[in-house]
Amino acid sequence: MLELLFLLLPVAAAYGWFMGRNSVRNEDRREQEEFSRQYVTGLNLLLSDQPDKAVDLFIQLLDVDTDTLETHWTLGKLFRRRGEVDRAIKIHQNLTSRPTISERQRRLAMFELGLDYLAAGIFDRAEEMLVAMQNDKEFAEPCQRYLLELYESTHEWDKAIKVALKLARHDASAEPLVAQLYCELASLQDDPEYSEKYYQKARKHEPDNVRAALALGRMWYEQGAHSKAQKILTGILDADPAFISEALPILQACFESQNDEAGFIQFLHKCVSEANSTTAAMLLSEAIARTSSIEEAEQFMQSALLRNPTMKGFHQLMDFHIRAADVGRARDSLQMLQRLVQHQLQQRPKYRCRHCGFAGSTLYWHCPSCRVWGEIKPITGLDGD
């Protein structure tokens, strides 16, 4: 009897192993069937135009582990890019609450959640997330750049400057950005003393900042400091010749206030030779017409157009032709043609962003299209200066 028991023990062990394995298989089969049933339910929800419920179900089906984590990241970013920010928020909130992911993955989920809130316009929560993540070396710089985007959207220039200064400590290319932010802060001041203070700070971070130079030149001219205004505005020719046309009207008033027409004419010649400025050529031609003759002004304008053909210059040349023409059909025809050119000039944009190509009639220092600072400049060439 005892021998028979020992003989049956291997059979019992084999039977137990077989039944156990069969039980595991049955459990796996039930889990697979449940997964398939829920997957089909999710597809039906999608087809029945209930995508929110479908997304929730699919998120539940995807247990967060090393195999499915990339799927969660991809889904979250896809939803955010498509503008379905609520779904992206659900996915990233789900990730932050899972105990199975690593601490780095949890921080990454918090960072992505901050970007979701930023995209959704929930700025207070986005700020809270991104400010907290600034202390993490891995995410410090991207967090600071997104915080800048946030503060620019909310026009919180004080906060934006603090963040930009942190970036500038490690990245010298951020200095022009700091200068632009100080200019924004300066433009909001009611007290000219504070405005000047912030514009001067802008010039410390970017000595050739044209925006600050133009603003200070206008401010000092209005305060009667004409010599001071003249000095900073003439410096624009060296800092960025494309903007000299913006400064010339105030510069003309500065030279006139000091009875220095000869000095202004000399500066205009410099603008024509170094910057090919049509505005300067037009002012010079008017000076020639006053001091010499219409014929000489015409000749000067013709030579300027040969060097730098522009619609503005052609309009000015036509004006001289009209002044010199006798009253009659020829003069009437010239006047009609000049009006057509004038209409065309009014329809053309005056400024264009060098980064994205956005064009308009207003000088923006922060491009409304690509959101890049300091890339919009006066248009040059046939349609420009």
NORSULRA-V359186 format. One record per residue. N is the residue number from 0. RES is the residue in one small letter. PHI is phi in radians with two decimals (NA if undefined). OMEGA is omega in whole degrees, -180 to 180 (* if undefined). D_CENTER is the distance of its C-alpha to the mean C-alpha in whole Angstrom. Layout:
n;res;phi;omega;d_center
N;RES;PHI;OMEGA;D_CENTER
N;RES;PHI;OMEGA;D_CENTER
//
This chain:
n;res;phi;omega;d_center
0;m;NA;180;91
1;l;-1.14;179;89
2;e;-1.11;180;88
3;l;-1.11;179;87
4;l;-1.10;179;85
5;f;-1.13;179;83
6;l;-1.22;-178;83
7;l;-1.43;-179;81
8;l;-1.01;178;79
9;p;-1.06;180;76
10;v;-1.13;180;77
11;a;-1.12;179;75
12;a;-1.11;-180;73
13;a;-1.12;-179;72
14;y;-1.17;178;72
15;g;-1.10;179;70
16;w;-1.11;-179;67
17;f;-1.13;-178;67
18;m;-1.17;179;67
19;g;-1.12;180;64
20;r;-1.12;179;62
21;n;-1.12;179;63
22;s;-1.15;178;62
23;v;-1.09;179;58
24;r;-1.08;179;58
25;n;-1.10;179;59
26;e;-1.16;178;56
27;d;-1.06;-179;53
28;r;-1.13;179;54
29;r;-1.14;179;54
30;e;-1.12;180;51
31;q;-1.12;179;50
32;e;-1.13;179;51
33;e;-1.15;178;49
34;f;-1.08;-179;46
35;s;-1.10;-180;47
36;r;-1.10;179;48
37;q;-1.19;179;44
38;y;-1.12;178;42
39;v;-1.11;177;44
40;t;-1.06;178;44
41;g;-1.08;178;40
42;l;-1.10;179;40
43;n;-1.11;178;42
44;l;-1.14;177;40
45;l;-1.11;-178;37
46;l;-1.19;180;39
47;s;-1.59;176;40
48;d;1.07;173;37
49;q;-2.20;-172;36
50;p;-1.12;-179;33
51;d;-1.07;179;33
52;k;-1.14;-180;36
53;a;-1.13;180;36
54;v;-1.09;179;33
55;d;-1.02;-178;35
56;l;-1.18;-180;38
57;f;-1.14;177;36
58;i;-1.09;178;35
59;q;-1.15;-179;38
60;l;-1.18;-178;40
61;l;-1.52;174;37
62;d;-1.10;-178;39
63;v;-1.35;172;36
64;d;-2.55;-176;38
65;t;-1.08;-178;37
66;d;-1.40;-175;37
67;t;-1.86;-176;35
68;l;-1.06;179;32
69;e;-1.08;178;30
70;t;-1.13;178;31
71;h;-1.11;179;29
72;w;-1.05;-178;26
73;t;-1.11;179;26
74;l;-1.08;-178;27
75;g;-1.07;-179;24
76;k;-1.17;179;21
77;l;-1.09;180;22
78;f;-1.09;-179;23
79;r;-1.15;179;19
80;r;-1.12;-180;18
81;r;-1.42;-179;20
82;g;1.50;179;19
83;e;-1.58;-170;23
84;v;-1.20;180;21
85;d;-1.02;-180;25
86;r;-1.23;176;26
87;a;-1.06;179;24
88;i;-1.07;179;25
89;k;-1.04;-178;28
90;i;-1.13;-177;28
91;h;-1.27;173;27
92;q;-1.13;178;29
93;n;-1.08;-180;32
94;l;-1.18;-177;31
95;t;-1.12;-177;31
96;s;-1.64;-177;34
97;r;-1.46;-180;36
98;p;-1.35;-173;38
99;t;-1.49;-178;39
100;i;-1.63;-179;35
101;s;-1.32;-179;35
102;e;-1.15;178;33
103;r;-1.12;179;30
104;q;-1.14;178;30
105;r;-1.19;178;30
106;r;-1.14;177;27
107;l;-1.11;177;25
108;a;-1.12;177;26
109;m;-1.15;178;25
110;f;-1.10;179;21
111;e;-1.12;178;21
112;l;-1.14;176;22
113;g;-1.07;178;20
114;l;-1.18;176;17
115;d;-1.07;-180;19
116;y;-1.10;179;19
117;l;-1.12;179;15
118;a;-1.15;-179;15
119;a;-1.43;-178;18
120;g;1.41;177;17
121;i;-1.59;-167;20
122;f;-1.19;-178;18
123;d;-1.15;179;21
124;r;-1.23;178;22
125;a;-1.07;179;19
126;e;-1.06;-180;19
127;e;-1.02;-179;23
128;m;-1.15;-174;22
129;l;-1.23;177;19
130;v;-1.12;179;21
131;a;-1.13;-177;24
132;m;-1.38;179;23
133;q;-1.04;-177;22
134;n;-1.35;178;25
135;d;-1.57;-176;26
136;k;-0.99;-177;25
137;e;-1.14;-174;24
138;f;-1.89;-173;21
139;a;-1.03;-175;20
140;e;-1.16;178;17
141;p;-1.07;177;15
142;c;-1.10;-180;16
143;q;-1.13;-180;15
144;r;-1.20;177;12
145;y;-1.28;175;12
146;l;-1.14;176;14
147;l;-1.04;178;11
148;e;-1.04;179;9
149;l;-1.11;-177;12
150;y;-1.19;175;13
151;e;-1.16;180;10
152;s;-1.17;-178;11
153;t;-1.67;179;14
154;h;1.01;175;14
155;e;-1.63;-170;16
156;w;-1.21;177;15
157;d;-1.03;-180;18
158;k;-1.16;-180;18
159;a;-1.08;180;14
160;i;-1.11;180;16
161;k;-1.05;180;19
162;v;-1.20;-179;16
163;a;-1.11;178;15
164;l;-1.13;176;18
165;k;-1.11;179;19
166;l;-1.13;-176;17
167;a;-1.17;178;18
168;r;-1.09;-177;21
169;h;-1.97;-176;21
170;d;-2.44;-177;18
171;a;-1.11;-180;18
172;s;-1.19;178;15
173;a;-1.46;-178;14
174;e;-1.04;177;16
175;p;-1.04;177;13
176;l;-1.14;177;11
177;v;-1.02;-180;14
178;a;-1.08;180;15
179;q;-1.13;180;12
180;l;-1.19;175;13
181;y;-1.13;177;17
182;c;-1.12;177;16
183;e;-1.07;180;15
184;l;-1.13;-180;18
185;a;-1.12;-176;20
186;s;-1.19;-179;19
187;l;-1.62;-174;20
188;q;-1.38;175;24
189;d;-1.47;-179;27
190;d;-1.61;180;29
191;p;-0.98;-180;28
192;e;-1.12;179;29
193;y;-1.23;178;27
194;s;-1.04;180;24
195;e;-1.07;-180;26
196;k;-1.03;-177;26
197;y;-1.29;176;22
198;y;-1.14;178;21
199;q;-1.18;175;24
200;k;-1.11;178;22
201;a;-1.04;-179;19
202;r;-1.23;175;21
203;k;-1.20;180;23
204;h;-1.42;176;20
205;e;-2.53;-175;19
206;p;-0.98;-179;22
207;d;-1.67;-179;21
208;n;-1.17;-176;18
209;v;-1.22;-179;18
210;r;-1.02;180;17
211;a;-1.14;-180;19
212;a;-1.11;179;22
213;l;-1.09;-178;22
214;a;-1.14;179;22
215;l;-1.16;178;25
216;g;-1.07;178;27
217;r;-1.11;-177;27
218;m;-1.09;-178;28
219;w;-1.19;178;30
220;y;-1.10;179;32
221;e;-1.12;178;32
222;q;-1.45;179;34
223;g;1.58;179;36
224;a;-1.51;-171;35
225;h;-1.18;180;35
226;s;-1.12;179;36
227;k;-1.12;179;33
228;a;-1.12;-180;31
229;q;-1.05;-177;32
230;k;-1.12;-176;32
231;i;-1.28;-178;28
232;l;-1.34;177;27
233;t;-1.15;178;29
234;g;-1.17;-180;27
235;i;-1.13;179;24
236;l;-1.04;178;26
237;d;-1.48;-177;26
238;a;-1.22;179;22
239;d;-2.78;-175;21
240;p;-0.99;-178;23
241;a;-1.08;-176;21
242;f;-1.71;-176;20
243;i;-1.12;179;24
244;s;-1.10;178;25
245;e;-1.25;-176;23
246;a;-1.62;-172;25
247;l;-1.06;180;28
248;p;-1.03;179;30
249;i;-1.25;178;30
250;l;-1.08;178;31
251;q;-1.03;179;34
252;a;-1.14;179;35
253;c;-1.13;180;35
254;f;-1.12;-180;37
255;e;-1.14;-180;39
256;s;-1.13;180;40
257;q;-1.85;180;41
258;n;0.93;-176;43
259;d;-2.12;180;42
260;e;-1.15;179;41
261;a;-1.08;178;42
262;g;-1.14;179;40
263;f;-1.18;179;37
264;i;-1.09;178;39
265;q;-1.09;179;39
266;f;-1.17;178;35
267;l;-1.08;176;34
268;h;-1.03;178;36
269;k;-1.13;179;34
270;c;-1.12;180;31
271;v;-1.18;-176;32
272;s;-1.32;-175;33
273;e;-1.67;-175;30
274;a;-2.09;-177;27
275;n;0.92;-175;29
276;s;-1.37;177;28
277;t;-1.19;178;30
278;t;-1.03;178;29
279;a;-1.13;179;31
280;a;-1.12;178;34
281;m;-1.13;179;34
282;l;-1.13;178;35
283;l;-1.12;-180;37
284;s;-1.10;177;39
285;e;-1.15;177;40
286;a;-1.12;178;41
287;i;-1.14;179;44
288;a;-1.11;-180;45
289;r;-1.27;-172;46
290;t;-1.61;-177;47
291;s;-2.21;-179;49
292;s;-2.74;178;49
293;i;-1.11;-179;47
294;e;-1.07;179;48
295;e;-1.17;177;47
296;a;-1.11;177;43
297;e;-1.06;-179;43
298;q;-1.08;179;44
299;f;-1.09;-178;41
300;m;-1.15;177;39
301;q;-1.10;179;40
302;s;-1.15;178;40
303;a;-1.14;179;36
304;l;-1.21;177;35
305;l;-1.14;178;37
306;r;-1.34;-175;35
307;n;-2.52;-177;31
308;p;-1.22;178;32
309;t;-2.45;177;30
310;m;-1.14;178;30
311;k;-1.08;180;30
312;g;-1.15;178;33
313;f;-1.11;178;35
314;h;-1.07;179;35
315;q;-1.17;179;36
316;l;-1.09;178;39
317;m;-1.07;179;40
318;d;-1.06;178;40
319;f;-1.15;178;43
320;h;-1.07;180;45
321;i;-1.13;180;45
322;r;-1.11;-177;47
323;a;-1.47;-175;49
324;a;-1.34;175;50
325;d;-1.32;177;53
326;v;-1.12;-180;53
327;g;2.77;-175;54
328;r;-1.11;-178;52
329;a;-1.08;180;50
330;r;-1.17;178;48
331;d;-1.09;179;48
332;s;-1.12;179;46
333;l;-1.10;180;44
334;q;-1.15;177;43
335;m;-1.11;178;42
336;l;-1.12;179;40
337;q;-1.11;179;38
338;r;-1.13;178;37
339;l;-1.14;178;36
340;v;-1.13;179;34
341;q;-1.07;178;33
342;h;-1.09;178;32
343;q;-1.10;179;30
344;l;-1.10;-179;28
345;q;-1.19;-180;27
346;q;-1.42;-175;25
347;r;-1.43;174;23
348;p;-1.21;-179;20
349;k;-1.79;-175;19
350;y;-2.30;179;16
351;r;-2.50;177;14
352;c;-1.38;179;10
353;r;-1.31;-178;12
354;h;-1.56;-175;9
355;c;-2.12;179;9
356;g;1.57;177;12
357;f;-0.98;-178;11
358;a;-2.27;179;14
359;g;-2.92;-179;16
360;s;-1.70;-180;18
361;t;-2.00;178;16
362;l;-1.46;175;15
363;y;-1.76;176;11
364;w;-1.56;176;10
365;h;-2.12;-172;6
366;c;-1.02;179;6
367;p;-1.17;-177;7
368;s;-1.58;-176;7
369;c;-1.69;177;4
370;r;1.13;177;2
371;v;-1.63;-178;3
372;w;-1.55;168;6
373;g;1.20;-179;9
374;e;-1.81;177;9
375;i;-1.49;-177;11
376;k;-2.39;175;14
377;p;-1.03;179;18
378;i;-1.26;176;19
379;t;-1.98;-180;22
380;g;1.71;-173;25
381;l;-0.99;-177;27
382;d;-1.62;-175;25
383;g;-2.12;-175;24
384;d;-1.61;*;25
//
